Amino acid sequence: MSNSPTYDVVVAGAGGGLIGAIKAAQLGAKVLLIDASDDFINTCNTSLTTGMFPASGSRWQRELGIIDSPEIFIGDIMKKTKNSADVVATKALTEVSVEVMEWMADSLQVPWELVTDFHYPGHSVDRCLSVVGRKGHLVMAPIWQSVLDSNLLEFRGSTRLVDVDIVDNVIVAAVVENANGESERIPTKNVLMATNGYGANQDLLEKYNNEIAHVYYHGSKYSRGDALAIGVKHGAAVAYLDAYQGHAAIAAHANTLVGWATVMQGGYILNLNGKRFGDESAGYSEFAAILNNQEGSTGWLMIDKRIHDGSMSFKEFEVTAASGAIIWADTMEEIAAKTNLPIENVINEFANANAVSAGLAEDRLGRKVFEKPLQAPFGAIKLRPSLFHTQGGVRVDADGRVLKESGEPIAGLYASGGAALGISGHGSDGYLAGNGLLAAVGFAYLAAKAIAAIGS
């Protein structure tokens, strides 16, 4: 028997789980936060994102006269997922989105700004919040520093959740393992699994997501499906294991994120034959698989100086530009020569984009808008497809409680983010920008409130 103290909740995973851990501690719970990495704040999937957090009906929208609501957000999700998103999770997360983001602003001093300079595919209104620099790490690092400066909760790094002890369908302990493989049983009433999905587990990818299993993985190496394994062991229902967020705009030069803001400002992507091969404006997630099916799983993103300057508000794009990933030229003929693409095809695609932008033609691939015609100097960035994170996991209720196949909860066991089912439906084409982060912080926040309510 371990001599460890008893905690009200052990939170495994300090990305979105950090939000749940703080909220639970603020509500009076004794919290132990663990993470498999000591450097999680730089390497967790939450920190690796562009930091877009959707909130439907927030005060930042009202200040600009933007009308939004959970119902409108639900409509957008259902349209994007072809009505396949989980109804319970979708309702819970859209309804809590404003509460959690405004709490992060007021209690954690997150300086949110509403992103309005471009519009992500699938969102009918501007509802994504971010911070200057637009990177998840810039949201999470100051929050983590505030935890370090306080005695709000306890933290252990290099500590991985490997199991839970359940007696009479009730959690009694978290079983953890340190970096040396030594196991420990930590008494607790509740466990929140916030360990993301299984993007770093090749076997599970080949089983559930073979179409994206062999592309570059741009995520945490600790996302190995631990929560999924624990949940299944204890009879949890699982759902949407085929769902994932891909990305088609990773710079092949240095594996840095280019970002889809480039496309939404008028950029487009050519294959190695110098031709466009899909409607880029549909979304960056589904375009990853489309790009992966092209020769060499390679594409060239065509931009100009205007798009470059408009994308520099993203720290990741700034890093990409500084890495030398952009090839510049004064003419499209020169771009074709420098990228070894067929000149005739490059010129034809350039002319088509300009014609569609001017309203003089319809795009053969169905793209409705090229925001503005590209103008010299032109830039080209070599792209590769990537997997960011999986979007399926254990089934949860509206409070993040893990459910059995019968619908009965496993008392004391919660899941959030990629450890739980998401709200992206099946595959990759239902993903809306920010919905992964909303599931990460939203369910963690809801679980914290539920845990505190039971303990009060």
N, C-alpha and C positions, 0 to 999 in steps of 0.2 A: 504494500500500500504506500502511495506517495505521501510525503509530508507537505506537499504544495498547498498553498492557501486555496480556499474556495472562492471562485469568481462568479459573479452574476452572469457574465458572458465572456467567452473567448471568441475573438474576432480573428479569423484566419484570412490574411490578405489585406495589405495596407494601401491599396489603391483606392477604389471606391469604398472598401471596408473601413478606411480611415474616417470617412464621414459618419458611418454608422457607429464606430467606436466612440467618437467625440460626442455624438448626440446621446448615446446611451449613458455615457459618463456625466454629461450635463444634467440628465434626468435622474441621477443618483445611483446608477449602477456601478458596481466594482468591475472594471474592465481590464482584460488582458488582450492586447493586440499583438499578433505574431505575424511574421512574414518570412518566407523562405530565403529572402535576400537581405543583406545588411544595407544594400544600396538601392532599395526598392523605390525611393523617391525619384531616382533618375531612370530606372529601368522597368518599372511596372507599366502595364499597358495603358493605364489612365494617364500617366505622365508622357507617354509616347504619342498621344493623340494631338490633334490640333486644338483641343480644348473647347469644343463646341457643345454647349449644354442647352438643349431646348426647354423652353418654359412657355406654356400656353395661357396667355392672359396676364402677363407680368406687368409690373409698374413701369418697366423700361419701354414696353410696347405702348402703354397708355400715354406716356409722355410724348410719344410721336404720333398719337392718334391711330395706332394700329389696333384693329379689332381682332381679337383671338379668344379662344376658349378651349377647354378640354374636348368639347364636342367637335370643334373644327379640327383639332389636332387628331382626334380619333378618325375622323373622316379621311384625313391625309394618309394616315397609317394604313387604313383599310384599303384605300385606293392603291397605294403602292404595293401592298402585299396581296392584292386581289382577294381581299376579305379572308385571308388565311391567318392573320395574326391572332394570338391568344386573346380572347375577349376580356378575361379577368385581369391579366397583366396589363393590357393596353389601357383599360379604364383606370386601374390603380396608379400607373405611372404618369399618365397625362394629368390626372387630378392632383397628384402630389407635386407636379413639376414646379409650379410657382412657389409653393410652400418651402420646398427644399432649397431652391435657388435664392429666394429672398432671405431665408435663414442663413445661408452661406454668406450672403452679403452683410447682413446685420450682425450676426454672431461671430463669423469667422473673418470678416472684413475683406471678402473677395470683391475686388473693384470691377464688377461686371459692366460690360458694354454690349449693347444690342448690335449684332452684325447686320448692317444694311447696305454695305457697298457692293455686294453681289448676292445672288439668291441661289441657295442650294436646291438641287432637283427634288421635287416631291413635296416641299414645304410650300403651302399656298400663301403663307405670309412670313415675314421675317420674325422668327422666334428664337433663334440661336443666340445664346449669350457666350461671351468669351472675355478675355482680358487682353491688355496691350501685349503684343507678341504672339498671341493666338497659339498657345502651346499648352498642353495639359500640365506639363511640369511647372509652368509659371502660375498655374492655379494652385497646384498641390504643395509646392515647396514652402510657400509662406505659411500655409495651414500646418504643415508638419513642424515648422520651426516654432509655431505658437504652442504646439503640444510639448515639444522639447523644453520650452521655457516654463512649463507649468507642471503640476503634479496631478493632472487630470486623470491619467490612466497609466498603466504599465505597458512596456513594450519589450519584446524579445525578437531580435533578428536571427537570421540563419536557423529558423525554426519552422518546420513544416507540419501541417495537420495531416495525419495519416489515417485517422479513424476516430470514431466517437464510441463511448461506452453507453449503451442503452439498456436500462432495466425497467421492465414493465412498460415499454413504449415511452420512456422518459429519459432524456439525456442526464447522465450523472458525471461524465468526464469527457474531456478532449484528450485524445492520444496524439502526442507530437513526437517529432524526431528532429534532433539537431544535425548540424553539418557532419558530425562524425558517425551518424547513424544510430546514435543512442536514443532510446525511446523513453518517454515519460508520460505518465497519466496525470492530467491536471483536473482536479474536481471542479465542476462548473454545472450550472443549471441550464445554460444555453450555449449554443455554438452557432456563429454566423459564418458560413462558408462564402468567402468573397475572393476566391482564389482564381478567378477567371475560368476560361474554358480549357480546350485541349489542343490549342494551335501548335504547341511544341511536341505533341505526341504523334509521331508518324503513323503508328499502327492504327490509332483511332481516326486519323485523317483519312487513311486509305479505306477504312471501314465505312465512314459516314459521309465524307466529302472528297471523294476521289478526284473530282474535277479540279480541285485546287490543292490537292495533297502534295504536289511536287513543285510548287512555285516557292519563291523566296518568302520566308516567314519574317515579318517585320513586327515582332512582338517579344514578350518576355519568355525566356527559356524555362521559366517555372510554371508556365501554363500547360500542365501535363494531364489535366483531367482528374486531378485528385478528388475534387468535390463530386464529380460524376461517379467515380469508383466507390466513394464512401456512401453516397446516396443509394446506389444500386445494391450494395452489400446489405443495406438495412431496409430494403423493400421500397425505395422511393420510385415514383413514376418518373419517366423521362419524356421529353418532348422536343421537337424541332432540332434534332441532332444533326440534320443536314444543313442547318442555317449557318451562314458565316458572313462576315464583312471582309470583302476583298478591297483592293485598291489598284488602280491601273496607272497611277502616277508616282512611281518610285524611280528616281534617277539611277540608271544603270551605272553611272560614273562612280558613285560612292554610296549607293543604297540609301540616299537621303530622300525625304518626302518632298515632292514637287508641289503637290496639292491640286485639288480640282478647281480652285478659284481661277486658275489659268484658263481652264476650259470655259467656265462660266463667264469669263470676260471676252470670249471670242476665239480662244485657241482650239485647235483640232489635232487629231492624231492620224498619222500615216503609217502603213506597214512598210516592209522592206521593198515592196514593189511601188512605193510612192503613192499608194491609194488609201483613202479612208475606208473603213470597214465596219462602221456602226455609228449609231446616234450617240455621240459622246455626252450630250446633255441629259440623257436618261439617268445617269448616275455612275459614280466612280466604283461602287461595289460590284455591280454586275459586269462592268466593263473589264474587270480584271480577268474573268474567265474568257471573255471575248478576245482580249489581247493575248491571252495564253494560247489560244487556238491559231494565232497567226504564225507565219514562218519565223522560227527562232524565238518565239514568244517575245517578240521585240516590236516596239513602235517608236515613232519620232513625233514628239509634241512640237507643233508649230506655234510660236508666239511672236510678239513684237515688243518694242521698248515700253509701250503703254501698258501691256499686260505684265511685263517684268516689274515696272514701278508699282502697279496696282497690287502685286502679290507680295511686295516686300514687307507688308504689315504682318506677314507670317514668318516667325522666326525660322521655321524649317525651310521655307523657300529662300530666305536670306542665306542660310547655310548651304543650300544647294547651289545658289548663284556663286557664292564665295569659293566653292569647291572646283569651279571651272567646268561645270557640267553643261553650260550653255554655249552652243556654237553660234556666233554672230556673223551676219552677212548683210550686204546692202541690196542684194537682189535675190529673188527666189532661184534663179539659175545658179547663183553662187552657193545658196543653201543646198541645192541638189548635189552640186559637185562636192561639197564638204562632207555630206552625209552619205555619199555614194548611192543616192536614190535616182531613179529614172527621171530625167529633167521634164519630159513631156507630161508625165503623170503629176509631178509636183506642181507644174504650172496650171494644169487643168483643175486640180483640187483647189488651188489658190483662187482661180477665177470663179469656181462654183461657190466657194464660201463668200466671196465678195458679192456675187449676184444675189445669193439668198439674203445676205445682210441688207442689201439695198431693196429687197422686195421684188426683184426682177426674175426670180426663178424659185422653184421648189427643190429642196434637197432630195436626191434619190434615196437617201438613207433615213429620211423622215425627220431630220433635225429642223426645228422651226426657227431657231434664232442663232445667229452669230452676232454677238452684241455690237461689234464694230469691225469694219474691214481691217485686216492687218496692214500696217504701213512700215516702211523701212525706217530703221534697221530691223531685220528679222532675226529671230532666234530659234534654235532647234535643240531639244533635249531628248536624249535617248532614254526610253522608258523600259521598265520591266514590270510584269504583274506581281502582286504580292498578296499574301494573306495577313490581315491584321488581327482578327480574333474570331473564334467561333461564337455562334449566337444561340446555341441550344444547350440544354442541361436538365437538371431536375425540375420537376413541376412544382410550382409554389402557388400559394393563395395570395390574396391582396395585401397581406402583411408580410410576405416573404417566407412564410412557414412552408417547409418541405412537406409534400403530400405523398401518400401511398397511392397505389392504383385505385384503391377504394374511395379515394378522396379524403381519407382520414389523415390529419396531420401527424407527423412524428414530433411529439411534444418537445420543444426546446431546440429543434434543429431548423435553421434558417439558411437561405441562400440568396445571393444577389449577383448582378452582373452576369458574366459569362458562365458562372457556376450554375445559374438558373436558366430557365427558358427565357428567350428574349421576346421582342415585339416586332420582329422582322419577317415573320412568316417562314417559308421554306426557301432554301437556296440562298442566293445573294441579291436577287433583284428587288427584294422588299425592304432593303436597308435604307433608312432615312438618316441623313447627317445628324449625329449627336445622340441617336437612340441607344447606342451601346453605353455611352456615358450616363444617360438618363437611367438605364436599367442598373448600372453600377452604383450610382449614388442614391437613386430613388428607392430601390428595394432595401439597401443598407439602412437608409433613414427610416423607412417604414418598419423594418425589423426592430430597430432600436426603440422606437416608440411602443411597439407591441410588447417587447421584453420589459420595458419600464412599467407599462400598464399592468402586466401580470405580477410584477414584483411589488407594486405599490399597495 
